[in-house]
Amino acid sequence: YSISLASTEGVASPQGVQYAVTTIADRAPQVEIRRPEQDASLSEQRTAQLAYRVVDDYAIDRAELLFHISERRFGVPAQTVDTLVLPLSGRQPLQDAAYAWDMSTHPTTSGMLPGDVLSYYIRVRDFRGSEPGVWSRSPVHVLRLPSLADRYTDLTEAQDQTSDALTDLDERVSALSEQFASLRDEIRRKASADWRDQQEAASMASQQASIEEQVSELQQQIEETNQFMDENELVSEETMALFESLQEVAEEIENDALNEAMRDLQEAMEHMDFSAMQEAMERYEFQEEQYRERLARTLDLFKNLRAQQEMEAVINQAEDLAERESALQEETAQAASQETPPSAQERAELAEEQSDLAEDAASLEEDIERVSELLSELRSAPQ
């Protein structure tokens, strides 16, 4: 098309610029679940914090959460799919949204048992005016409700990592302490520092920086493990409070004064100031001793708290096992008292429950033996 003008006297303007209007296809919307991960565990509270992004080239009209029990530890998976409407900020074409999903009160999810798997996805519909919108869906995600034994297994793995990290830190700090002692003796013997000594100090500063990074990672690891224990109610309130104290002790390991003393030593070495070297080495030696004591205190406290936590775990799992055995005996007695014999599926479910109980009982025996060995090590450790 073009636009032309004419005066009241009939004089027309020259032919204007030609314009063109073309239509473009309305693309389908997109949706991505950003949290939780595609395969995640469900906490004891049976809640999940969903984070999702929806995108369209024009406008989003509706978002829905669809879910069902896709795997059951006992029984047949659900055949129907439930739907919840998710919140959106109007019809904006790009939205990062969140939803606090409480599964403890919904009829479908409130009855989930340990071992059950919940599958879910999000679908969105775009807005096309008078025409019907187009639906798109995310990939399927799953939430697994772990058994008590599964949760304790996850906790054991996390605490193994913490134990390894603490042990490695202790070894690295001890090695660095020996390296410093060698450098200190060399400087005092010569009453000066040469190029090799400066390189040694630079190497120590680099190692100390690496250790500080590892300490930060350890602190984060302890915090995440504490959160996992709290969310899944794996320890008593008293033990949880002690683990929070462990987190505070771990946060005290870092020592800026130690790093400052090393920087002052390097500066004194560059200026060949032996008196300043002596003063910096004395401060470094004092701060390094404080550092090692805090690390040792953290390691000892962790070992004792872990032993206490594992004793509680054994007791809790034994109680859980007893409750499940009692429930199985009742189910078996009810099945035997019925006028009609149990179906093949019912017999198979009872047999599977018996097999699971036997496996968990054997696993509990191993846990008891491990805790016994751990307590024996603590008793024989030097005080």
WOWOCOR-V136163 format. One record per residue. N is the residue number from 1. SS is DSSP state (helix for helix, strand for strand, loop for the rest). PHI is phi in radians with two decimals (* if undefined). NEAR is the number of other C-alpha atoms within 8 Angstrom. Layout:
{{N & SS & PHI & NEAR} {N & SS & PHI & NEAR}}
This chain:
{{1 & loop & * & 5} {2 & loop & -2.55 & 8} {3 & loop & -2.09 & 7} {4 & loop & -2.25 & 9} {5 & loop & -2.14 & 6} {6 & strand & -2.45 & 9} {7 & loop & -1.38 & 7} {8 & loop & -1.13 & 5} {9 & loop & -1.48 & 5} {10 & loop & 1.60 & 6} {11 & loop & -1.48 & 7} {12 & strand & -1.67 & 8} {13 & loop & -1.33 & 8} {14 & loop & -1.05 & 5} {15 & loop & -1.03 & 7} {16 & loop & -1.38 & 8} {17 & loop & -1.20 & 6} {18 & loop & -1.48 & 6} {19 & loop & -1.95 & 6} {20 & loop & -2.29 & 5} {21 & loop & -2.04 & 4} {22 & loop & -2.08 & 4} {23 & loop & -1.61 & 4} {24 & loop & -2.11 & 4} {25 & loop & -1.20 & 4} {26 & loop & -1.41 & 6} {27 & loop & -1.30 & 6} {28 & loop & -1.24 & 9} {29 & loop & -1.23 & 15} {30 & strand & -2.30 & 11} {31 & strand & -2.49 & 14} {32 & strand & -2.36 & 10} {33 & strand & -1.53 & 12} {34 & strand & -1.70 & 9} {35 & strand & -2.75 & 9} {36 & loop & -1.25 & 11} {37 & loop & -1.12 & 7} {38 & loop & -1.10 & 8} {39 & strand & -2.29 & 9} {40 & strand & -2.33 & 9} {41 & strand & -1.69 & 8} {42 & loop & -1.69 & 12} {43 & loop & -1.27 & 10} {44 & loop & -1.07 & 8} {45 & loop & -1.29 & 8} {46 & loop & 1.00 & 9} {47 & strand & -2.23 & 11} {48 & strand & -2.49 & 10} {49 & strand & -1.69 & 10} {50 & strand & -1.48 & 12} {51 & strand & -2.25 & 12} {52 & strand & -2.53 & 12} {53 & strand & -2.11 & 12} {54 & strand & -2.09 & 14} {55 & strand & -2.41 & 11} {56 & loop & -2.58 & 13} {57 & loop & -1.45 & 8} {58 & loop & -2.36 & 9} {59 & loop & -2.83 & 11} {60 & strand & -1.75 & 16} {61 & strand & -1.79 & 11} {62 & strand & -2.77 & 10} {63 & strand & -2.31 & 12} {64 & strand & -2.33 & 11} {65 & strand & -1.86 & 12} {66 & strand & -1.99 & 12} {67 & strand & -2.67 & 11} {68 & strand & -2.84 & 13} {69 & strand & -1.37 & 13} {70 & strand & -1.54 & 10} {71 & strand & -2.44 & 9} {72 & loop & -2.09 & 12} {73 & loop & -1.11 & 8} {74 & loop & -2.31 & 6} {75 & loop & 1.79 & 6} {76 & loop & -1.66 & 6} {77 & loop & -1.04 & 8} {78 & loop & -1.17 & 8} {79 & loop & -1.67 & 5} {80 & loop & -1.77 & 5} {81 & loop & -2.00 & 8} {82 & strand & -1.64 & 8} {83 & strand & -2.30 & 8} {84 & strand & -2.19 & 7} {85 & strand & -1.42 & 8} {86 & loop & -1.67 & 9} {87 & loop & -1.27 & 8} {88 & loop & -2.35 & 9} {89 & loop & -1.65 & 6} {90 & loop & 1.13 & 6} {91 & loop & -1.97 & 9} {92 & loop & -0.99 & 9} {93 & loop & -1.27 & 11} {94 & strand & -2.28 & 8} {95 & strand & -2.45 & 10} {96 & strand & -1.86 & 8} {97 & strand & -2.11 & 9} {98 & strand & -2.44 & 9} {99 & strand & -2.58 & 9} {100 & strand & -1.50 & 8} {101 & strand & -1.61 & 8} {102 & strand & -1.76 & 9} {103 & loop & -1.64 & 9} {104 & loop & -1.29 & 9} {105 & loop & -1.95 & 7} {106 & loop & -1.36 & 8} {107 & loop & -0.99 & 6} {108 & loop & -1.28 & 9} {109 & loop & -1.71 & 10} {110 & loop & -1.17 & 9} {111 & loop & -1.65 & 6} {112 & loop & -1.09 & 8} {113 & loop & -1.95 & 8} {114 & loop & -0.94 & 9} {115 & loop & 1.80 & 10} {116 & loop & -1.34 & 14} {117 & strand & -2.20 & 12} {118 & strand & -1.85 & 12} {119 & strand & -1.81 & 12} {120 & strand & -2.69 & 11} {121 & strand & -2.71 & 13} {122 & strand & -2.00 & 13} {123 & strand & -2.16 & 13} {124 & strand & -2.28 & 16} {125 & strand & -2.15 & 13} {126 & strand & -1.50 & 15} {127 & loop & -1.80 & 12} {128 & strand & -2.27 & 8} {129 & loop & 1.15 & 5} {130 & loop & -1.32 & 4} {131 & strand & -1.54 & 5} {132 & loop & -1.17 & 7} {133 & loop & -1.29 & 9} {134 & loop & -1.86 & 9} {135 & strand & -1.61 & 10} {136 & strand & -2.37 & 11} {137 & strand & -2.35 & 10} {138 & loop & -1.47 & 11} {139 & loop & -1.08 & 6} {140 & loop & -1.34 & 8} {141 & strand & -1.94 & 10} {142 & strand & -2.28 & 11} {143 & strand & -2.14 & 11} {144 & strand & -1.85 & 12} {145 & loop & -1.65 & 14} {146 & loop & -1.29 & 12} {147 & loop & -1.33 & 8} {148 & helix & -1.05 & 9} {149 & helix & -1.12 & 9} {150 & helix & -1.09 & 8} {151 & helix & -1.13 & 10} {152 & helix & -1.21 & 10} {153 & helix & -1.11 & 8} {154 & helix & -1.08 & 8} {155 & helix & -1.15 & 11} {156 & helix & -1.07 & 8} {157 & helix & -1.09 & 8} {158 & helix & -1.13 & 9} {159 & helix & -1.29 & 10} {160 & helix & -1.07 & 8} {161 & helix & -1.12 & 8} {162 & helix & -1.11 & 11} {163 & helix & -1.08 & 10} {164 & helix & -1.10 & 8} {165 & helix & -1.14 & 9} {166 & helix & -1.13 & 11} {167 & helix & -1.12 & 9} {168 & helix & -1.11 & 8} {169 & helix & -1.07 & 11} {170 & helix & -1.05 & 11} {171 & helix & -1.18 & 8} {172 & helix & -1.16 & 9} {173 & helix & -1.17 & 10} {174 & helix & -1.13 & 9} {175 & helix & -1.12 & 8} {176 & helix & -1.17 & 11} {177 & helix & -1.11 & 9} {178 & helix & -1.15 & 8} {179 & helix & -1.12 & 9} {180 & helix & -1.13 & 9} {181 & helix & -1.05 & 8} {182 & helix & -1.13 & 8} {183 & helix & -1.14 & 11} {184 & helix & -1.04 & 9} {185 & helix & -1.11 & 8} {186 & helix & -1.16 & 8} {187 & helix & -1.15 & 11} {188 & helix & -1.16 & 9} {189 & helix & -1.15 & 6} {190 & helix & -1.59 & 7} {191 & loop & 1.01 & 7} {192 & loop & -2.90 & 10} {193 & loop & -2.40 & 11} {194 & loop & -1.75 & 7} {195 & helix & -1.07 & 6} {196 & helix & -1.12 & 7} {197 & helix & -1.12 & 10} {198 & helix & -1.11 & 12} {199 & helix & -1.15 & 8} {200 & helix & -1.14 & 9} {201 & helix & -1.14 & 12} {202 & helix & -1.13 & 9} {203 & helix & -1.13 & 8} {204 & helix & -1.14 & 11} {205 & helix & -1.10 & 11} {206 & helix & -1.15 & 8} {207 & helix & -1.13 & 9} {208 & helix & -1.11 & 10} {209 & helix & -1.11 & 8} {210 & helix & -1.14 & 8} {211 & helix & -1.12 & 11} {212 & helix & -1.07 & 9} {213 & helix & -1.09 & 8} {214 & helix & -1.16 & 9} {215 & helix & -1.12 & 11} {216 & helix & -1.08 & 8} {217 & helix & -1.12 & 8} {218 & helix & -1.11 & 12} {219 & helix & -1.06 & 11} {220 & helix & -1.13 & 8} {221 & helix & -1.12 & 9} {222 & helix & -1.12 & 10} {223 & helix & -1.08 & 9} {224 & helix & -1.16 & 8} {225 & helix & -1.15 & 11} {226 & helix & -1.08 & 11} {227 & helix & -1.11 & 8} {228 & helix & -1.09 & 9} {229 & helix & -1.09 & 12} {230 & helix & -1.19 & 10} {231 & helix & -1.12 & 9} {232 & loop & -1.72 & 10} {233 & loop & 0.91 & 8} {234 & loop & -1.63 & 8} {235 & loop & -2.37 & 11} {236 & loop & -1.24 & 8} {237 & helix & -1.07 & 6} {238 & helix & -1.14 & 6} {239 & helix & -1.20 & 11} {240 & helix & -1.08 & 12} {241 & helix & -1.11 & 8} {242 & helix & -1.21 & 9} {243 & helix & -1.18 & 10} {244 & helix & -1.18 & 9} {245 & helix & -1.15 & 8} {246 & helix & -1.05 & 11} {247 & helix & -1.06 & 11} {248 & helix & -1.16 & 8} {249 & helix & -1.11 & 10} {250 & helix & -1.11 & 12} {251 & helix & -1.25 & 8} {252 & loop & -1.56 & 8} {253 & loop & -1.13 & 10} {254 & loop & -0.98 & 8} {255 & loop & -2.48 & 9} {256 & helix & -1.16 & 6} {257 & helix & -1.11 & 8} {258 & helix & -1.14 & 11} {259 & helix & -1.14 & 10} {260 & helix & -1.13 & 8} {261 & helix & -1.11 & 12} {262 & helix & -1.17 & 13} {263 & helix & -1.12 & 9} {264 & helix & -1.14 & 11} {265 & helix & -1.11 & 13} {266 & helix & -1.08 & 11} {267 & helix & -1.13 & 8} {268 & helix & -1.13 & 12} {269 & helix & -1.17 & 14} {270 & helix & -1.12 & 8} {271 & loop & -1.62 & 6} {272 & loop & 0.95 & 8} {273 & loop & -1.74 & 10} {274 & helix & -1.13 & 10} {275 & helix & -1.09 & 6} {276 & helix & -1.17 & 10} {277 & helix & -1.09 & 12} {278 & helix & -1.01 & 9} {279 & helix & -1.12 & 8} {280 & helix & -1.17 & 12} {281 & helix & -1.16 & 12} {282 & helix & -1.11 & 8} {283 & helix & -1.17 & 10} {284 & helix & -1.11 & 12} {285 & helix & -1.08 & 8} {286 & helix & -1.15 & 8} {287 & helix & -1.17 & 11} {288 & helix & -1.18 & 10} {289 & helix & -1.15 & 8} {290 & helix & -1.06 & 8} {291 & helix & -1.07 & 11} {292 & helix & -1.14 & 11} {293 & helix & -1.13 & 8} {294 & helix & -1.14 & 12} {295 & helix & -1.16 & 12} {296 & helix & -1.12 & 9} {297 & helix & -1.12 & 8} {298 & helix & -1.11 & 11} {299 & helix & -1.12 & 11} {300 & helix & -1.12 & 8} {301 & helix & -1.12 & 9} {302 & helix & -1.08 & 10} {303 & helix & -1.06 & 9} {304 & helix & -1.20 & 9} {305 & helix & -1.18 & 11} {306 & helix & -1.13 & 9} {307 & helix & -1.08 & 11} {308 & helix & -1.12 & 9} {309 & helix & -1.12 & 10} {310 & helix & -1.23 & 9} {311 & helix & -1.12 & 9} {312 & helix & -1.09 & 10} {313 & helix & -1.08 & 11} {314 & helix & -1.09 & 11} {315 & helix & -1.11 & 8} {316 & helix & -1.10 & 8} {317 & helix & -1.22 & 11} {318 & helix & -1.14 & 9} {319 & helix & -1.14 & 8} {320 & helix & -1.09 & 9} {321 & helix & -1.12 & 11} {322 & helix & -1.13 & 8} {323 & helix & -1.11 & 8} {324 & helix & -1.18 & 9} {325 & helix & -1.12 & 9} {326 & helix & -1.12 & 8} {327 & helix & -1.12 & 8} {328 & helix & -1.17 & 11} {329 & helix & -1.08 & 8} {330 & helix & -1.12 & 8} {331 & helix & -1.06 & 9} {332 & helix & -1.12 & 9} {333 & helix & -1.14 & 8} {334 & helix & -1.13 & 8} {335 & helix & -1.12 & 9} {336 & helix & -1.28 & 8} {337 & helix & -1.50 & 6} {338 & loop & -1.22 & 8} {339 & loop & -1.16 & 4} {340 & loop & -1.65 & 4} {341 & loop & -1.13 & 7} {342 & loop & -1.04 & 10} {343 & loop & -1.25 & 6} {344 & helix & -1.08 & 6} {345 & helix & -1.15 & 7} {346 & helix & -1.12 & 8} {347 & helix & -1.12 & 9} {348 & helix & -1.13 & 8} {349 & helix & -1.16 & 10} {350 & helix & -1.10 & 11} {351 & helix & -1.15 & 8} {352 & helix & -1.16 & 8} {353 & helix & -1.09 & 10} {354 & helix & -1.09 & 9} {355 & helix & -1.14 & 8} {356 & helix & -1.10 & 8} {357 & helix & -1.09 & 11} {358 & helix & -1.13 & 8} {359 & helix & -1.13 & 8} {360 & helix & -1.16 & 10} {361 & helix & -1.15 & 9} {362 & helix & -1.14 & 8} {363 & helix & -1.14 & 8} {364 & helix & -1.13 & 11} {365 & helix & -1.06 & 8} {366 & helix & -1.15 & 8} {367 & helix & -1.10 & 9} {368 & helix & -1.07 & 9} {369 & helix & -1.13 & 8} {370 & helix & -1.15 & 8} {371 & helix & -1.13 & 11} {372 & helix & -1.08 & 8} {373 & helix & -1.14 & 8} {374 & helix & -1.11 & 9} {375 & helix & -1.14 & 9} {376 & helix & -1.13 & 8} {377 & helix & -1.12 & 8} {378 & helix & -1.16 & 9} {379 & helix & -1.18 & 6} {380 & helix & -1.53 & 6} {381 & loop & -1.23 & 6} {382 & loop & -1.14 & 3} {383 & loop & -1.54 & 2}}
